Amino acid sequence: MKNKPYIRPKIAIPQFSEENGFYTTKARSFNMSQIKGKNTKPEKLLKKALWQAGVRYKTPKKPLFGKPDISLKKYKLVIFVDGAFWHGYDWQNRKHAIKSNREFWIEKNRC
């Protein structure tokens, strides 16, 4: 008997509306525009530590695959500085504190 392949259920993405507790479009747009993508505090700290250690780096001007934050041309190496907020820092302990839309967020962070 053949095993059927596992089909992952689709995640229901919530609609942005006041009734669901989300911000209005203008307020949400403003909040999202304030999230920095370059020169974040962890990135600056890493750059400072690399420079003090004598490792010379560049912030890539031309687009490289994956948009790295730091490139070390001499070693053919790139570095990505990913924030813990977006990548599930301490997820095993924090997932129990989710109050709204638990199924969506737990399934989303499983990926």
Buried (B, 14 or more C-beta within 10 A) or exposed (E): EEEEEEEEEEEEEEEEEEEEEEBEEEEEEEEEEEEEEEEBEEBEEBBEEBEEEEBEBEEBEEEEEEEBBBBBEEEEEBBEBEBEEEEBEEEEEEBEEEEEEEEBEEBEEEE
